[in-house]
């Protein structure tokens, strides 16, 4: 049953990776001139992204627009594992959002814990098995305050099990261009730096929590060096919860 499910997932991912190329290409050909004209991207190290074969692009995450700016400058299609909620919103607006995410190379996954996280991992491995370029945010969610947070070990497991190199990417100015909650972006220059490949060809260690943490921390250290962000050794989701709790406490004290 598990093997049949895995094969079904691989077939589904293959269909998505191959079938959406036309929509992805059309949207990219429309958006790239707009990006170039308005946001004047400054990009370094793009040659570090291999032109073919499986590769993982691991980026810091400051804004929703990270998922638009970065794939547009990469010569090959970048597939992201996106929250399934992005594909299930009702109405015309929901349909437009779904079609946009599909055209941008997003694959819907349920990123909650437990077996659902395992499904996301299998989806990512299927993309890499097809020789695809997988985009991932090791922090798991956007930074709530511009700092760099502890990485989730899924990126290391993907790299170890697939043998794909990891290309670290530092994004700059995207939080100012499109802060959380803002729909219309502010026109200013965006900057991206692509680092040299990091390799973790050790599939035998992919179930070792200590090795996964060590590899993930190495990736986050490189991202911190490239981005210059302050590093915080807790998960971004925990920081968000703490910020929300502080807001609730302040509201209660004012009442």
ROGUVO-431339 format. One line per field, with one value per atom (N, C-alpha, C, O): chain; atom name; residue number from 1; x, y, z; residue in one letter. Coordinates in steps of 0.02 Angstrom, whole numbers. Layout:
BEGIN
mol: c(A ...)
atom: c(CA ...)
seq: c(NUM ...)
x: c(X ...)
y: c(Y ...)
z: c(Z ...)
type: c(a ...)
END
This chain:
BEGIN
mol: c(A A A A A A A A A A A A A A A A A A A A A A A A A A A A A A A A A A A A A A A A A A A A A A A A A A A A A A A A A A A A A A A A A A A A A A A A A A A A A A A A A A A A A A A A A A A A A A A A A A A A A A A A A A A A A A A A A A A A A A A A A A A A A A A A A A A A A A A A A A A A A A A A A A A A A A A A A A A A A A A A A A A A A A A A A A A A A A A A A A A A A A A A A A A A A A A A A A A A A A A A A A A A A A A A A A A A A A A A A A A A A A A A A A A A A A A A A A A A A A A A A A A A A A A A A A A A A A A A A A A A A A A A A A A A A A A A A A A A A A A A A A A A A A A A A A A A A A A A A A A A A A A A A A A A A A A A A A A A A A A A A A A A A A A A A A A A A A A A A A A A A A A A A A A A A A A A A A A A A A A A A A A A A A A A A A A A A A A A A A A A A A A A A A A A A A A A A A A A A A A A A A A A A A A A A A A A A A A A A A A A A A A A A A A A A A A A A A A A A A A A A A A A A A A A A A A A A A A A A A A A A A A A A A A A A A A A A A A A A A A A A A A A A A A A A A A A A A A A A A A A A A A A A A A A A A A A A A A A A A A A A A A A A A A A A A A A A A A A A A A A A A A A A A A A A A A A A A A A A A A A A A A A A A A A A A A A A A A A A A A A A A A A A A A A A A A A A A A A A A A A A A A A A A A A A A A A A A A A A A A A A A A A A A A A A A A A A A A A A A A A A A A A A A A A A A A A A A A A A A A A A A A A A A A A A A A A A A A A A A A A A A A A A A A A A A A A A A A A A A A A A A A A A A A A A A A A A A A A A A A A A A A A A A A A A A A A A A A A A A A A A A A A A A A A A A A A A A A A A A A A A A A A A A A A A A A A A A A A A A A A A A A A A A A A A A A A A A A A A A A A A A A A A A A A A A A A A A A A A A A A A A A A A A A A A A A A A A A A A A A A A A A A A A A A A A A A A A A A A A A A A A A A A A A A A A A A A A A A A A A A A A A A A A A A A A A A A A A A A A A A A A A A A A A A A A A A A A A A A A A A A A A A A A A A A A A A A A A A A A A A A A A A A A A A A A A A A A A A A A A A A A A A A A A A A A A A A A A A A A A A A A A A A A A A A A A A A A A A A A A A A A A A A A A A A A A A A A A A A A A A)
atom: c(N CA C O N CA C O N CA C O N CA C O N CA C O N CA C O N CA C O N CA C O N CA C O N CA C O N CA C O N CA C O N CA C O N CA C O N CA C O N CA C O N CA C O N CA C O N CA C O N CA C O N CA C O N CA C O N CA C O N CA C O N CA C O N CA C O N CA C O N CA C O N CA C O N CA C O N CA C O N CA C O N CA C O N CA C O N CA C O N CA C O N CA C O N CA C O N CA C O N CA C O N CA C O N CA C O N CA C O N CA C O N CA C O N CA C O N CA C O N CA C O N CA C O N CA C O N CA C O N CA C O N CA C O N CA C O N CA C O N CA C O N CA C O N CA C O N CA C O N CA C O N CA C O N CA C O N CA C O N CA C O N CA C O N CA C O N CA C O N CA C O N CA C O N CA C O N CA C O N CA C O N CA C O N CA C O N CA C O N CA C O N CA C O N CA C O N CA C O N CA C O N CA C O N CA C O N CA C O N CA C O N CA C O N CA C O N CA C O N CA C O N CA C O N CA C O N CA C O N CA C O N CA C O N CA C O N CA C O N CA C O N CA C O N CA C O N CA C O N CA C O N CA C O N CA C O N CA C O N CA C O N CA C O N CA C O N CA C O N CA C O N CA C O N CA C O N CA C O N CA C O N CA C O N CA C O N CA C O N CA C O N CA C O N CA C O N CA C O N CA C O N CA C O N CA C O N CA C O N CA C O N CA C O N CA C O N CA C O N CA C O N CA C O N CA C O N CA C O N CA C O N CA C O N CA C O N CA C O N CA C O N CA C O N CA C O N CA C O N CA C O N CA C O N CA C O N CA C O N CA C O N CA C O N CA C O N CA C O N CA C O N CA C O N CA C O N CA C O N CA C O N CA C O N CA C O N CA C O N CA C O N CA C O N CA C O N CA C O N CA C O N CA C O N CA C O N CA C O N CA C O N CA C O N CA C O N CA C O N CA C O N CA C O N CA C O N CA C O N CA C O N CA C O N CA C O N CA C O N CA C O N CA C O N CA C O N CA C O N CA C O N CA C O N CA C O N CA C O N CA C O N CA C O N CA C O N CA C O N CA C O N CA C O N CA C O N CA C O N CA C O N CA C O N CA C O N CA C O N CA C O N CA C O N CA C O N CA C O N CA C O N CA C O N CA C O N CA C O N CA C O N CA C O N CA C O N CA C O N CA C O N CA C O N CA C O N CA C O N CA C O N CA C O N CA C O N CA C O N CA C O N CA C O N CA C O N CA C O N CA C O N CA C O N CA C O N CA C O N CA C O N CA C O N CA C O N CA C O N CA C O N CA C O N CA C O N CA C O N CA C O N CA C O N CA C O N CA C O N CA C O N CA C O N CA C O N CA C O N CA C O N CA C O N CA C O N CA C O N CA C O N CA C O N CA C O N CA C O N CA C O N CA C O N CA C O N CA C O N CA C O N CA C O N CA C O N CA C O)
seq: c(1 1 1 1 2 2 2 2 3 3 3 3 4 4 4 4 5 5 5 5 6 6 6 6 7 7 7 7 8 8 8 8 9 9 9 9 10 10 10 10 11 11 11 11 12 12 12 12 13 13 13 13 14 14 14 14 15 15 15 15 16 16 16 16 17 17 17 17 18 18 18 18 19 19 19 19 20 20 20 20 21 21 21 21 22 22 22 22 23 23 23 23 24 24 24 24 25 25 25 25 26 26 26 26 27 27 27 27 28 28 28 28 29 29 29 29 30 30 30 30 31 31 31 31 32 32 32 32 33 33 33 33 34 34 34 34 35 35 35 35 36 36 36 36 37 37 37 37 38 38 38 38 39 39 39 39 40 40 40 40 41 41 41 41 42 42 42 42 43 43 43 43 44 44 44 44 45 45 45 45 46 46 46 46 47 47 47 47 48 48 48 48 49 49 49 49 50 50 50 50 51 51 51 51 52 52 52 52 53 53 53 53 54 54 54 54 55 55 55 55 56 56 56 56 57 57 57 57 58 58 58 58 59 59 59 59 60 60 60 60 61 61 61 61 62 62 62 62 63 63 63 63 64 64 64 64 65 65 65 65 66 66 66 66 67 67 67 67 68 68 68 68 69 69 69 69 70 70 70 70 71 71 71 71 72 72 72 72 73 73 73 73 74 74 74 74 75 75 75 75 76 76 76 76 77 77 77 77 78 78 78 78 79 79 79 79 80 80 80 80 81 81 81 81 82 82 82 82 83 83 83 83 84 84 84 84 85 85 85 85 86 86 86 86 87 87 87 87 88 88 88 88 89 89 89 89 90 90 90 90 91 91 91 91 92 92 92 92 93 93 93 93 94 94 94 94 95 95 95 95 96 96 96 96 97 97 97 97 98 98 98 98 99 99 99 99 100 100 100 100 101 101 101 101 102 102 102 102 103 103 103 103 104 104 104 104 105 105 105 105 106 106 106 106 107 107 107 107 108 108 108 108 109 109 109 109 110 110 110 110 111 111 111 111 112 112 112 112 113 113 113 113 114 114 114 114 115 115 115 115 116 116 116 116 117 117 117 117 118 118 118 118 119 119 119 119 120 120 120 120 121 121 121 121 122 122 122 122 123 123 123 123 124 124 124 124 125 125 125 125 126 126 126 126 127 127 127 127 128 128 128 128 129 129 129 129 130 130 130 130 131 131 131 131 132 132 132 132 133 133 133 133 134 134 134 134 135 135 135 135 136 136 136 136 137 137 137 137 138 138 138 138 139 139 139 139 140 140 140 140 141 141 141 141 142 142 142 142 143 143 143 143 144 144 144 144 145 145 145 145 146 146 146 146 147 147 147 147 148 148 148 148 149 149 149 149 150 150 150 150 151 151 151 151 152 152 152 152 153 153 153 153 154 154 154 154 155 155 155 155 156 156 156 156 157 157 157 157 158 158 158 158 159 159 159 159 160 160 160 160 161 161 161 161 162 162 162 162 163 163 163 163 164 164 164 164 165 165 165 165 166 166 166 166 167 167 167 167 168 168 168 168 169 169 169 169 170 170 170 170 171 171 171 171 172 172 172 172 173 173 173 173 174 174 174 174 175 175 175 175 176 176 176 176 177 177 177 177 178 178 178 178 179 179 179 179 180 180 180 180 181 181 181 181 182 182 182 182 183 183 183 183 184 184 184 184 185 185 185 185 186 186 186 186 187 187 187 187 188 188 188 188 189 189 189 189 190 190 190 190 191 191 191 191 192 192 192 192 193 193 193 193 194 194 194 194 195 195 195 195 196 196 196 196 197 197 197 197 198 198 198 198 199 199 199 199 200 200 200 200 201 201 201 201 202 202 202 202 203 203 203 203 204 204 204 204 205 205 205 205 206 206 206 206 207 207 207 207 208 208 208 208 209 209 209 209 210 210 210 210 211 211 211 211 212 212 212 212 213 213 213 213 214 214 214 214 215 215 215 215 216 216 216 216 217 217 217 217 218 218 218 218 219 219 219 219 220 220 220 220 221 221 221 221 222 222 222 222 223 223 223 223 224 224 224 224 225 225 225 225 226 226 226 226 227 227 227 227 228 228 228 228 229 229 229 229 230 230 230 230 231 231 231 231 232 232 232 232 233 233 233 233 234 234 234 234 235 235 235 235 236 236 236 236 237 237 237 237 238 238 238 238 239 239 239 239 240 240 240 240 241 241 241 241 242 242 242 242 243 243 243 243 244 244 244 244 245 245 245 245 246 246 246 246 247 247 247 247 248 248 248 248 249 249 249 249 250 250 250 250 251 251 251 251 252 252 252 252 253 253 253 253 254 254 254 254 255 255 255 255)
x: c(42 0 44 32 96 140 178 187 201 238 193 214 130 83 68 64 61 49 108 99 170 230 234 250 219 222 169 182 110 56 78 64 111 134 187 186 234 286 256 277 205 171 136 138 104 69 117 104 174 224 254 264 269 296 249 271 184 134 134 131 139 138 201 198 259 323 327 350 304 307 249 259 189 129 121 87 152 143 198 200 241 297 274 303 221 196 170 188 127 100 156 155 203 260 301 319 314 353 317 348 251 213 211 221 199 196 264 269 317 384 403 434 384 400 364 386 306 268 296 303 313 333 406 422 450 521 536 575 508 520 494 525 437 410 456 471 481 528 591 614 617 679 670 714 614 601 588 617 546 524 571 584 595 632 707 745 730 801 842 887 828 861 937 964 969 1042 1057 1042 1085 1094 1167 1201 1191 1259 1258 1216 1304 1314 1265 1261 1227 1177 1209 1176 1272 1307 1314 1329 1304 1309 1251 1255 1196 1138 1150 1155 1155 1167 1110 1052 1127 1077 1032 979 1052 1012 1026 1074 984 993 961 945 951 918 958 1019 924 957 906 847 929 886 910 969 865 881 851 790 895 873 882 938 828 829 805 764 830 799 730 717 687 617 592 577 588 569 500 468 477 415 384 418 319 285 318 322 343 372 437 460 467 527 512 554 451 431 417 404 418 409 474 493 510 572 626 656 638 693 683 729 624 615 620 640 601 603 674 683 723 791 828 880 802 834 815 756 864 849 805 774 801 761 701 699 653 593 608 642 584 592 524 474 522 461 463 510 412 407 353 304 361 309 268 290 210 169 114 93 92 37 -25 -44 -58 -117 -173 -217 -173 -225 -225 -277 -166 -162 -202 -219 -218 -252 -326 -361 -349 -417 -462 -518 -439 -481 -542 -535 -600 -661 -667 -631 -713 -729 -680 -632 -695 -653 -582 -534 -578 -512 -471 -411 -504 -470 -446 -392 -488 -469 -410 -364 -411 -356 -291 -238 -296 -237 -210 -149 -255 -235 -199 -146 -228 -198 -130 -84 -124 -60 -7 50 -25 24 46 105 -1 16 64 113 48 90 160 208 164 229 268 322 242 279 268 308 215 202 166 123 185 153 119 152 55 17 33 30 51 62 34 32 13 -9 54 84 74 137 130 175 74 66 111 146 110 157 141 92 183 172 177 222 129 130 122 143 92 83 150 161 194 262 299 338 286 317 292 331 229 202 237 251 250 286 356 381 389 456 456 500 408 404 391 417 350 337 401 416 439 503 552 586 556 601 580 622 515 490 510 528 505 527 601 620 642 714 729 775 690 700 687 715 645 631 683 675 735 788 768 796 720 694 734 779 716 746 695 642 710 663 682 738 634 644 617 563 654 632 655 708 614 632 645 597 708 723 691 678 678 646 574 546 544 477 422 366 436 388 426 486 391 424 448 417 505 531 483 462 465 419 450 415 517 551 616 656 627 686 748 799 743 800 796 744 852 855 845 877 800 782 807 829 802 826 794 735 834 809 777 798 725 694 737 767 742 789 767 803 707 683 730 739 760 805 865 888 891 949 929 967 870 848 838 855 809 800 868 876 916 982 1017 1048 1013 1047 1016 1052 950 917 921 925 921 922 992 1004 1039 1107 1111 1164 1056 1055 1096 1093 1133 1169 1120 1065 1140 1100 1133 1191 1095 1119 1088 1028 1127 1099 1087 1128 1031 1013 994 952 1024 1007 966 989 906 863 870 877 868 874 818 798 792 743 672 627 660 592 542 483 565 520 496 440 540 521 478 433 492 454 382 335 374 307 302 311 290 282 223 177 224 169 103 96 53 -13 -25 -81 29 22 16 54 -33 -44 -2 31 -3 35 106 116 156 226 250 225 299 333 388 425 394 445 513 524 557 626 668 642 733 777 780 785 776 782 851 878 878 945 944 911 981 986 1058 1092 1082 1148 1143 1116 1168 1167 1237 1287 1240 1304 1326 1290 1385 1412 1376 1348 1377 1341 1368 1428 1322 1339 1315 1258 1358 1341 1337 1380 1286 1276 1257 1202 1302 1286 1293 1335 1252 1257 1188 1162 1158 1090 1086 1033 1142 1141 1131 1116 1140 1133 1067 1056 1024 964 912 863 921 875 909 880 968 1005 991 1015 951 933 993 990 1046 1106 1138 1159 1143 1174 1129 1154 1064 1017 1022 1022 1026 1033 1099 1101 1152 1218 1218 1244 1189 1187 1142 1159 1085 1039 1072 1066 1106 1140 1194 1206 1228 1279 1248 1276 1189 1154 1132 1139 1106 1083 1141 1135 1198 1257 1279 1297 1278 1296 1246 1267 1182 1131 1142 1134 1161 1173 1234 1233 1286 1346 1331 1355 1290 1274 1226 1234 1177 1125 1143 1118 1187 1203 1149 1153 1099 1044 1068 1113 1037 1048 1016 960 1053 1027 996 1024 938 903 892 862 915 913 848 847 793 727 691 713 636 599 559 535 553 515 443 413 414 346 339 288 390 390 395 362 436 443 377 358 341 276 226 188 227 182 197 151 262 282 260 238 267 247 171 149 133 60 39 -8 73 57 71 33 125 141 89 71 65 12 -52 -85 -70 -129 -123 -171 -62 -50 -58 -85 -33 -39 -111 -132 -148 -219 -257 -300 -242 -276 -261 -305 -198 -179 -209 -216 -228 -256 -331 -361 -362 -435 -457 -516)
y: c(-61 0 63 110 63 121 132 189 76 81 107 149 82 105 180 217 202 273 315 370 290 327 334 387 279 280 328 364 328 373 446 487 461 528 549 605 502 517 532 579 493 504 572 608 589 653 711 760 706 759 766 822 709 712 749 789 736 769 844 884 864 935 970 1025 938 968 978 1029 927 931 970 1010 959 988 1062 1093 1092 1163 1205 1266 1175 1213 1268 1322 1256 1306 1367 1423 1354 1408 1446 1507 1408 1438 1482 1538 1457 1495 1558 1611 1553 1611 1665 1724 1644 1692 1725 1785 1685 1711 1760 1812 1746 1791 1858 1909 1856 1918 1957 2018 1921 1954 1977 2027 1940 1957 2028 2063 2051 2120 2171 2223 2155 2199 2203 2257 2144 2141 2182 2220 2172 2205 2281 2318 2303 2375 2409 2462 2379 2411 2399 2444 2337 2320 2313 2302 2319 2322 2271 2291 2207 2156 2156 2158 2155 2148 2076 2058 2037 1965 1945 1962 1910 1884 1809 1782 1774 1703 1658 1598 1683 1642 1583 1532 1590 1535 1474 1419 1483 1426 1378 1321 1400 1356 1312 1339 1246 1203 1207 1216 1202 1209 1148 1152 1092 1031 988 999 938 891 916 976 871 890 940 934 989 1039 1069 1075 1087 1118 1190 1202 1238 1308 1326 1328 1339 1353 1428 1454 1461 1534 1557 1523 1614 1647 1672 1675 1688 1702 1764 1762 1820 1884 1907 1946 1883 1909 1859 1816 1866 1824 1832 1785 1893 1907 1869 1868 1839 1798 1743 1727 1716 1661 1683 1642 1748 1775 1800 1782 1841 1870 1818 1820 1773 1726 1678 1671 1646 1601 1637 1608 1701 1737 1747 1751 1751 1762 1696 1696 1640 1576 1550 1548 1531 1511 1449 1440 1407 1347 1352 1395 1308 1309 1290 1240 1330 1316 1293 1329 1235 1208 1217 1194 1250 1258 1212 1196 1192 1155 1207 1232 1224 1277 1250 1193 1292 1273 1255 1292 1201 1179 1230 1232 1273 1324 1373 1402 1383 1428 1404 1443 1339 1309 1295 1270 1311 1291 1350 1339 1412 1469 1471 1455 1490 1490 1550 1600 1546 1603 1617 1580 1671 1692 1709 1690 1744 1763 1701 1698 1651 1589 1552 1524 1551 1519 1554 1521 1620 1659 1645 1637 1640 1626 1556 1547 1508 1440 1436 1405 1467 1465 1500 1477 1555 1591 1548 1545 1515 1472 1414 1395 1385 1330 1355 1322 1413 1442 1459 1459 1476 1492 1430 1436 1372 1310 1284 1243 1305 1283 1215 1203 1172 1107 1109 1122 1094 1098 1039 981 1053 1001 1025 1085 978 994 993 940 1051 1056 1052 1073 1024 1014 957 926 942 894 822 806 777 705 678 696 634 600 649 635 707 757 787 802 796 820 768 785 704 651 654 642 670 677 734 728 789 844 824 843 785 761 716 723 670 626 665 648 717 759 792 794 819 852 803 820 743 692 672 658 671 654 708 692 771 826 818 825 803 795 732 733 679 617 628 593 678 695 744 769 757 803 876 919 889 956 1000 978 1063 1114 1131 1159 1114 1122 1183 1188 1229 1287 1273 1245 1293 1279 1335 1365 1349 1397 1357 1336 1346 1305 1329 1289 1395 1420 1396 1398 1374 1347 1399 1381 1462 1516 1581 1584 1635 1700 1725 1713 1758 1788 1843 1884 1844 1895 1963 2013 1965 2028 2041 2084 2005 2017 1979 1981 1944 1903 1834 1813 1798 1730 1680 1684 1633 1586 1515 1499 1473 1404 1367 1374 1328 1291 1225 1192 1207 1141 1091 1107 1030 982 948 908 965 935 949 906 1008 1025 978 958 961 916 845 811 824 757 751 700 802 803 798 760 837 837 770 745 741 678 621 580 617 560 564 513 625 633 640 626 662 677 743 759 781 845 897 900 940 994 1047 1055 1083 1138 1204 1215 1247 1314 1364 1376 1393 1442 1508 1530 1540 1605 1655 1640 1713 1768 1820 1847 1834 1885 1949 1948 2006 2071 2117 2116 2157 2210 2186 2227 2121 2099 2114 2123 2116 2133 2205 2222 2248 2318 2326 2368 2285 2289 2266 2297 2211 2185 2158 2098 2202 2180 2132 2132 2091 2044 2081 2130 2057 2087 2139 2159 2159 2208 2173 2127 2195 2163 2197 2163 2263 2300 2312 2340 2293 2301 2373 2411 2391 2455 2449 2399 2499 2495 2515 2573 2466 2478 2419 2367 2427 2377 2313 2317 2256 2192 2162 2171 2128 2100 2026 2008 1985 1914 1891 1911 1850 1821 1745 1718 1711 1638 1613 1630 1571 1546 1484 1457 1461 1400 1338 1340 1285 1224 1194 1192 1170 1132 1061 1050 1012 942 900 904 858 813 743 719 712 648 589 545 589 538 509 521 472 445 401 395 370 326 365 336 431 473 511 553 498 539 527 565 476 464 477 460 505 521 593 639 605 673 719 778 692 733 755 813 710 727 775 821 765 810 880 929 885 951 984 1044 945 972 1000 1055 963 985 1047 1094 1046 1103 1166 1220 1159 1216 1244 1304 1199 1222 1265 1316 1244 1283 1351 1402 1351 1413 1460 1521 1432 1473 1508 1567 1472 1501 1556 1609 1544 1595 1657 1714 1647 1704 1744 1805 1709 1743 1783 1839 1755 1787 1846 1897 1838 1889 1943 1999 1926 1973 1980 2024 1938 1941 1917 1876 1944 1919 1850 1840 1802 1734 1722 1742 1690 1673 1598 1570 1564 1492 1464 1422 1489 1460 1459 1492 1422 1420 1484 1513 1505 1566 1560 1610 1500 1490 1505 1532 1487 1502 1577 1603 1611 1683 1717 1765 1693 1721 1713 1758 1654 1642 1688 1713 1700 1744 1816 1852 1837 1905 1914 1965 1864 1867 1867 1902 1828 1825 1892 1914 1926 1992 2043 2087 2038 2083 2073 2121 2009 1995 2021 2046 2015 2039 2115 2142 2149 2222 2244 2292 2209 2227 2217 2257 2163 2149 2202 2222 2225 2275 2343 2384 2356 2421 2423 2477 2366 2363 2380 2380)
z: c(0 0 0 -38 44 49 -16 -39 -46 -108 -164 -204 -166 -216 -208 -257 -145 -131 -153 -181 -140 -160 -235 -262 -271 -344 -372 -420 -340 -361 -353 -396 -296 -283 -334 -359 -349 -398 -466 -500 -485 -549 -550 -600 -494 -488 -492 -527 -457 -458 -527 -551 -560 -627 -674 -715 -667 -708 -695 -742 -630 -613 -637 -665 -626 -645 -721 -744 -758 -831 -861 -907 -835 -866 -857 -897 -806 -793 -824 -812 -863 -891 -938 -938 -976 -1022 -983 -999 -933 -893 -857 -853 -831 -795 -842 -825 -903 -951 -974 -981 -984 -1006 -952 -966 -890 -835 -824 -812 -829 -819 -874 -860 -937 -992 -985 -1010 -950 -938 -878 -881 -824 -762 -762 -731 -796 -793 -817 -785 -874 -894 -843 -833 -812 -760 -701 -675 -679 -624 -639 -598 -699 -719 -721 -698 -747 -754 -687 -673 -646 -584 -524 -485 -518 -457 -468 -420 -530 -548 -508 -470 -515 -473 -480 -536 -424 -421 -399 -342 -443 -430 -435 -484 -385 -386 -376 -340 -409 -399 -434 -418 -482 -516 -552 -563 -570 -605 -560 -584 -494 -448 -454 -431 -485 -495 -556 -612 -548 -606 -656 -638 -719 -773 -780 -811 -751 -756 -695 -658 -686 -631 -567 -560 -519 -456 -416 -410 -388 -347 -299 -316 -240 -189 -180 -165 -189 -176 -108 -100 -59 10 24 21 39 47 115 147 137 194 171 111 218 200 236 296 200 228 207 243 149 120 73 46 62 12 -57 -96 -71 -136 -149 -206 -97 -108 -160 -202 -156 -200 -271 -315 -282 -349 -378 -434 -339 -364 -379 -432 -331 -341 -400 -441 -407 -465 -532 -582 -534 -597 -624 -685 -580 -604 -617 -650 -591 -603 -672 -689 -713 -783 -790 -842 -739 -743 -696 -652 -706 -665 -593 -580 -546 -474 -447 -454 -417 -387 -311 -279 -284 -212 -185 -219 -122 -87 -49 3 -74 -46 0 -7 46 91 51 4 68 31 34 -9 87 94 35 17 4 -53 -112 -157 -113 -171 -157 -201 -98 -80 -61 -37 -71 -55 -101 -160 -76 -117 -162 -154 -211 -253 -310 -321 -345 -402 -380 -412 -323 -297 -280 -293 -251 -234 -295 -296 -347 -410 -442 -467 -441 -470 -433 -463 -366 -325 -341 -348 -347 -362 -429 -434 -480 -547 -547 -581 -510 -507 -474 -498 -419 -385 -429 -429 -465 -511 -565 -580 -593 -645 -619 -657 -554 -524 -503 -473 -519 -504 -434 -411 -400 -333 -333 -375 -286 -277 -209 -158 -207 -144 -99 -120 -36 14 80 94 121 188 232 241 258 293 368 405 392 464 486 446 551 578 563 529 591 586 516 478 498 434 376 320 390 337 317 259 366 351 309 264 323 284 212 166 202 134 97 37 132 101 81 28 125 110 48 5 44 -14 -78 -131 -73 -131 -154 -214 -107 -124 -155 -203 -128 -155 -226 -268 -238 -305 -355 -412 -335 -379 -397 -454 -346 -357 -399 -440 -388 -427 -501 -543 -516 -586 -614 -670 -575 -597 -590 -624 -546 -538 -491 -456 -492 -449 -395 -409 -333 -278 -235 -210 -228 -185 -115 -108 -64 4 51 42 101 153 217 250 236 294 359 404 365 426 433 488 378 380 373 355 386 381 376 388 359 353 421 472 420 481 504 464 568 592 604 613 606 624 586 606 531 491 513 480 570 593 562 536 565 537 593 646 582 635 620 565 670 667 609 596 574 516 535 582 498 505 468 416 494 467 402 374 378 316 257 214 256 201 200 147 259 263 242 207 263 244 169 139 139 67 31 -17 56 24 32 -15 92 105 66 36 66 33 -43 -77 -70 -143 -171 -230 -130 -154 -191 -218 -192 -228 -190 -129 -226 -193 -168 -195 -116 -89 -108 -93 -141 -158 -109 -113 -63 -17 -52 -93 -37 -68 -14 29 -17 29 -9 -59 17 -12 28 89 -7 26 3 -55 50 37 25 18 23 6 62 48 125 180 174 193 148 138 75 73 25 -37 -26 -50 10 24 95 106 144 213 220 178 271 284 288 324 250 250 196 184 162 108 41 26 1 -64 -118 -158 -119 -170 -147 -93 -187 -166 -174 -215 -134 -139 -191 -192 -234 -287 -260 -243 -254 -234 -258 -277 -255 -284 -241 -180 -275 -241 -256 -311 -206 -213 -193 -145 -231 -216 -224 -272 -178 -183 -179 -131 -231 -234 -215 -246 -163 -139 -176 -219 -159 -189 -162 -107 -201 -183 -118 -106 -77 -17 -29 -49 -15 -30 33 77 36 93 66 79 28 -5 44 35 96 148 165 220 118 130 192 222 211 270 335 387 332 392 393 437 344 337 392 397 433 488 556 608 554 615 635 603 689 708 719 702 747 761 696 689 648 583 544 511 548 514 542 505 609 640 621 609 619 602 531 519 484 414 407 371 441 438 467 438 523 554 508 507 471 424 369 348 345 294 322 289 383 413 428 422 448 460 396 397 341 276 257 233 267 253 296 272 359 404 381 382 360 335 272 263 228 164 173 141 217 225 275 271 323 375 428 471 426 475 544 549 595 662 667 645 696 702 770 821 771 833 834 788 886 888 917 961 890 902 834 787 830 767 757 805 695 679 703 723 700 722 796 818 836 907 919 964 879 885 870 904 819 801 858 874 889 945 1003 1035 1016 1071 1056 1102 994 974 982 1008 960 967 1040 1059 1081 1152 1185 1228 1165 1192 1171 1210 1110 1086 1127 1146 1140 1179 1251 1280 1278 1345 1350 1398 1299 1297 1290 1322 1248 1238 1303 1321 1338 1402 1454 1493 1455 1505 1490 1536 1427 1407 1418 1418 1426 1433 1505 1520)
type: c(x x x x x x x x x x x x x x x x x x x x x x x x x x x x x x x x x x x x x x x x x x x x x x x x x x x x x x x x x x x x x x x x x x x x x x x x x x x x x x x x x x x x x x x x x x x x x x x x x x x x x x x x x x x x x x x x x x x x x x x x x x x x x x x x x x x x x x x x x x x x x x x x x x x x x x x x x x x x x x x x x x x x x x x x x x x x x x x x x x x x x x x x x x x x x x x x x x x x x x x x x x x x x x x x x x x x x x x x x x x x x x x x x x x x x x x x x x x x x x x x x x x x x x x x x x x x x x x x x x x x x x x x x x x x x x x x x x x x x x x x x x x x x x x x x x x x x x x x x x x x x x x x x x x x x x x x x x x x x x x x x x x x x x x x x x x x x x x x x x x x x x x x x x x x x x x x x x x x x x x x x x x x x x x x x x x x x x x x x x x x x x x x x x x x x x x x x x x x x x x x x x x x x x x x x x x x x x x x x x x x x x x x x x x x x x x x x x x x x x x x x x x x x x x x x x x x x x x x x x x x x x x x x x x x x x x x x x x x x x x x x x x x x x x x x x x x x x x x x x x x x x x x x x x x x x x x x x x x x x x x x x x x x x x x x x x x x x x x x x x x x x x x x x x x x x x x x x x x x x x x x x x x x x x x x x x x x x x x x x x x x x x x x x x x x x x x x x x x x x x x x x x x x x x x x x x x x x x x x x x x x x x x x x x x x x x x x x x x x x x x x x x x x x x x x x x x x x x x x x x x x x x x x x x x x x x x x x x x x x x x x x x x x x x x x x x x x x x x x x x x x x x x x x x x x x x x x x x x x x x x x x x x x x x x x x x x x x x x x x x x x x x x x x x x x x x x x x x x x x x x x x x x x x x x x x x x x x x x x x x x x x x x x x x x x x x x x x x x x x x x x x x x x x x x x x x x x x x x x x x x x x x x x x x x x x x x x x x x x x x x x x x x x x x x x x x x x x x x x x x x x x x x x x x x x x x x x x x x x x x x x x x x x x x x x x x x x x x x x x x x x x x x x x x x x x x x x x x x x x x x x x x x x x x x x x x x x x x x x x x x x x x x x x x x x x x x x x x x x x x x x x x x x x x x x x x x x x x x x x x x x x x x x x x x x x x x x x x x x x x x x x x x x x x x x x x x x x x x x x x x)
END
